[in-house]
Amino acid sequence: MKSENELITREECQELIDAAIRRHNRNASIISMCVGWVVLALFAEGLLRLVGAIPPVLPWLSISLK
């Protein structure tokens, strides 16, 4: 670890930036994957309720093709 009055080199700065970008991309990918699975699950649940394969979870939240 460098002391407070030492400067970092251009290469060290670029390594820190690259590491931060890599960490951000990994976290964003994980969050996007989780959101995608939730949306897909909700779509599948709604489709199965629409065709009558499963009963509605909440009776007041029924859907139909009328």
C-alpha positions in Angstrom: 0.0 0.0 0.0 1.3 3.4 -0.9 1.5 6.2 1.6 -0.7 9.3 1.2 2.0 11.4 -0.5 2.9 8.8 -3.2 1.3 9.0 -6.6 0.2 6.0 -8.6 1.4 5.4 -12.2 -0.8 5.5 -15.3 -0.7 1.7 -15.5 -1.8 1.2 -11.9 -4.6 3.7 -12.5 -5.7 1.8 -15.6 -5.6 -1.5 -13.7 -7.9 -0.1 -11.0 -10.3 1.2 -13.6 -10.3 -2.1 -15.5 -11.0 -4.0 -12.2 -13.9 -1.6 -11.4 -15.4 -2.1 -14.9 -15.1 -5.9 -14.6 -16.8 -5.9 -11.2 -19.6 -3.6 -12.5 -20.2 -5.8 -15.5 -20.3 -9.0 -13.5 -22.7 -7.5 -11.0 -24.9 -6.0 -13.7 -25.0 -9.4 -15.5 -26.1 -11.2 -12.3 -28.8 -8.6 -11.6 -30.1 -8.8 -15.2 -30.2 -12.6 -15.0 -32.3 -12.6 -11.8 -34.7 -10.0 -13.2 -35.0 -12.0 -16.4 -35.9 -15.2 -14.5 -38.5 -13.4 -12.5 -40.1 -11.9 -15.6 -40.1 -15.3 -17.4 -41.6 -17.0 -14.4 -44.4 -14.4 -14.1 -45.1 -14.7 -17.9 -45.3 -18.5 -17.7 -47.5 -18.3 -14.6 -49.9 -15.9 -16.4 -50.0 -18.0 -19.5 -50.7 -21.2 -17.6 -53.5 -19.4 -15.7 -54.9 -18.0 -19.0 -55.2 -21.5 -20.6 -56.6 -22.9 -17.4 -53.7 -25.3 -16.5 -53.4 -23.9 -13.0 -56.0 -22.1 -10.8 -55.5 -18.4 -9.9 -53.5 -17.8 -6.8 -55.7 -14.9 -5.7 -59.4 -15.4 -6.6 -59.9 -11.7 -7.2 -57.0 -11.6 -9.7 -58.5 -14.0 -12.3 -57.8 -13.4 -16.0 -59.9 -14.5 -19.0 -60.1 -14.1 -22.8 -63.6 -12.5 -22.8 
